[in-house]
């Protein structure tokens, strides 16, 4: 516990840059008491609406909530939701200089209709094509300018156009393995990630990335080994939902950690929390096993909330104490 507290105190001077697909998560909360006479669908009586940071912006929000020194780069559209996203980041004291406004693509918005704590439907507004070369150049320049202030870079890849092969190539040339480069990956982009330091796939993503179906512990371990070899990274953290996480390190060690979640209401954004917590804790001085444990506590907190959520140091300390008392 003493080491945890000491590392938490270092967060404010631990610079983390998040690059990725910035989004707004829009929640429309309501209740259902009847079926529409027009079609066999529920009629949702709206009670409350909220706009939250989503995607890469949720990673940023988690680092900020944990007390980390966070920087952000990505794109938004020249629209109302883009202004909302930038305003919400600035409210948290986060510099938005690295966010490029692209007039020909909308800000990504995921709208979820929630009734009685259950998601009824989700609809997305987005453009998936790669960002423009000019936007990419501006992001690389922003990274160059802030390299002295950061200890790690997180790539939050939602396959919406920011994380490209050329971006990763540029970052690897720029950082030359001197900065921890962590990736929250997506299916279809695994061939982009060769040479990064660390990735955090879920079971489905790890299966696709490794090219084998994960159905038991043997195939899980095999997939972890394949990904380490294929990407030549230092570690792979496979998140396994209610079964916890498995950390695979280059030295051959494998660490399985059961989930610390007591209740699971909503897994939305849990991956964002995992990579934010792991990277921040590791960059503050923790080894990878302790960082995975820290991330597991963080994930256990956010899945107990409905909607995109962030975690605080106090949440982590409560979770650690709770697990010790079990």
N, C-alpha and C positions, 0 to 999 in steps of 0.2 A: 504493500500500500504506500509506503514511504517513497519508493521509486516512482510509482504512478503519480503521486502528488508533485514530486520534483520535476517530472517531465511535463506535466500539465502547466507548470509555471513557465516553461520555456516556449510554450506555444506562441505567445505574442511576438516573439522574435524569430519564429520559424516561417520563412516566406515560401508559400506554395502558389504556383501559377496554374490556373485551370484553363484549358483550351478545349472548346467543344461546341456541341449543338445546344445553344441557349433556348429555353422554352418558357412559356407561361402555362402553368397548370390551372385551369379554370374548373371550379367545383360548383355545381348547382345542386343544393341539398333540398330534399322535399319529402313528401309522403304520398303513398298510393292508397287510394280507397276504392277505386273503380277501374273498369276496363273501358277504353274508348268505344263509343258506338260506331265510329268510322272505320276502325280496323282493330284486330285482336292484339292491342298493345296497351300497356298500363298508362293511365293518365297521372302524371306527376304534378302535384300541387307544390309549387316552389315556395320554400320557406327562407332560404338563405343562399347567397352567392358569394364566392371568394376567389381571389386571384393570388396564386402562389408561385414562387420560383420553381421551375421544373428543369429537367434534363441537366445539362452542365451547370446551369444557374443554381440548381439544388445542391450540387457538389460545393459550389462557392458558398452557399448559405450555410451548409454544415460546417465547413472550415471556419467561417466567421463565427458561428454559434459556439464552436469549441474554443474560440479565442485565438485562432491562428491568424497570421498575417497573410492575407489572400489577395491575389491578383487574378484578373480574368480577361480572356480574349475570345472573340467569337463574332457572330454577326446577328443583327436584328433587321427587320424591315423598317421602311419609313412609314410607320403606321402607329395607331393608338396603342396597340399592345407592345410595340417596341419601346414606346415612351414609358409605358407602365413598368416594363421589366427594368429599364435603366433607372427609373425613379425608385423602385423597390431595392435595387442594389445600393444606390446612393444613400437611401435611408439607413442602411446598415454601415455606412461609412466606407463603402468599397469603391475604389477608383474605377471608373468605367472607360478610361482612355483607350483601353485595348479592344473595345467593342466597335466594330465597323458597321455603319448603317448602309445596307444595300437596298436601293430603291426598287429593284426589279424582282425581289422575292419577299414574301410575307414573313413576319415574325411567327415562329412556330407556336401554335396554341393547341393544347390537348384539353378538350372539354369533357368532363365526366358528370353524368347525371347520377346522383346517389339518393336512394330512397331506403329508409330503414336500415342504414349501414350497409346496403348492398348496391353495387354498381349496376345500373339499369342499362346504360349504353355509353359509349365514348365516341366522340367524333373529333377528327384532327384537321387542322389547317396547316399546310406545310408545303415546301418544295424540296425535293430530294436531290436535285442535281448539285454538282460540286460548286462551291462558291467561286467567284470570279478570281482571276489571277491577281488583279489589283488588291482585292480583299486579302488574299493569301499573303501577298508581299507586305501589306500593312501589319498583319499578325506577326510575321517573321521579324519585322523591324521592331515591333513592340517587345518581342522576346529578347532580341539583342540588347535593347535598351535596359531591360530589367534583370538580365542574367546575374549581375553582382548581388541582387537582393533576394534571390530565390535559392532554395535548397532542393526543390523538386518540381516537376511538371506533371500534371494529371491531364491525360487525354480522355475526355468523356465523349465516347463515340456512340451516337444514336443513328448512324447512317443517314444523316440529313444534309451532308455536304461540306461540313467544316473539316472533318478528319479525312484527309486524302493521302494518297501515297506520297505525293510531292511535299505535303506538309511534314510528314514524319521523316522523310529523307532530309529535309531542310533542318529539322530539329536535331536529328542525329549528327549532322555535320556541324551544327552550331555548338552543341553541348559536348560532343566528343566523349561521351560516357562519364563526364565529370558531374553530371546532375542526374539524380534519380528520376527516371521517366516511367511513369505508371500509366496503364491503359485499362479502362473499363471497356471491353471489346464488344463487337457485334458480329453476328454471323455474316459472312461475305467479305469481311475485311481482314481475316487472319493473316493473309499473305502480305499485308501492309506492316505488320508489327515486328518483323524480324529485327533484333538488335535492341529492343526496349528493355528496361530493367525488370518490369513486373506487370502481370496482367491479372484481372479478377473476373474470369468468366463464370457464369452459372453452369449448371449441369448440361443444359441444352447447348449452350455456346461452346462449352468444352468438348462435347461430343462431336459437334460439327468441325471445330477447329482441329481436333486430333484425328478425325476420320474414323472413329469407332463409337459404337453405342455403349454408353455407360449404364450398366444394369446391376452391378454389384461392386464390392470393394476391389476385386481384382481388376476389373475394367476401369474403375475410377483411377487406381494407381497407374495403370498402363497409360491412360489418357494424360495424366499429369506428366509422366515421363516423356511422352511423345511431344507435348507442348514445350517442355523445357528444351528438348533437343531441337525441335523445329524452329523455335524462335530465338534460341540461344540467349534466353533471359536468365536473370538471377533467381526468380521465384515465380510460381503460379499459385494463386489462391482461388480454389474452386468453391463457390458458394453453393450450398446444397439445401436451401430452404429450411424446413423444420428438422433436418438432420445435421445442421451446423455448417462447418467449413472444413476444407482440407488444404493444408499448405504444403507445397512441394518446393524444395530448395535445391539449388545446383549441386550442393554437396551430397545429395542423395537422401537427405532426411525428409520424412513425411510425418506431418502432425495433423491428426484429426481432432477437431474441437466440436463438442455438441452445442446446439443452440442454447442461448441463455434466455430466450423469449419465453415469457409465461403465458402471454396471450398473443394471438396473431389475428389482427383485424384487417390489415391492409399492407401488402408488400410493395406498394407503389413507392419508388424512390429508395428502396432499401439498398440497392446496388450503389447508388450515389453516396449513401452514408458510409458504406463499407470502404470504398476507395478513398473517401475523404479522411475517415478516421485512421485507416491503416497508414496512409502516406504521411499524414501530419505527425502521428505518434512515432513512426519509424524515422522521419526526418528530424525529430526532436532528440533522437538518440537511442530509441529502443531497438532491440534486435527484431527480426522478422516474426519470430514465434510470439513474442510479447505484443507486437503490433497487430498480429492476427487475433489474439485474444481481446485486445482493446476494440478492434473493429467488430468482433462478435458481440461484445457488450453493447456497442453503439447500435448495431442492427437489431438487437433484441428490444431496444427501446422504441425505435421508430415503427416496427411492425405492429406494435401495440396501439398505434394511433391510426385513425381514419384519415386518409389523404396524405399528401406529401408532407413530411415532417423533418425537423432537424433535431440534433441532439446537443446537450450541453455538458460541461464537465461535471456538474452536479448530478445529472442523469447517470453518467458513467459511474461515479462514486457510489450512488444508490444501488445500481445494478451489481457492482462488485461486492458490496456489503450484503446484498440480498442473497447472492450465490454462496457466499461464505457461510451464511446462517442456515442454508438448506441441509 
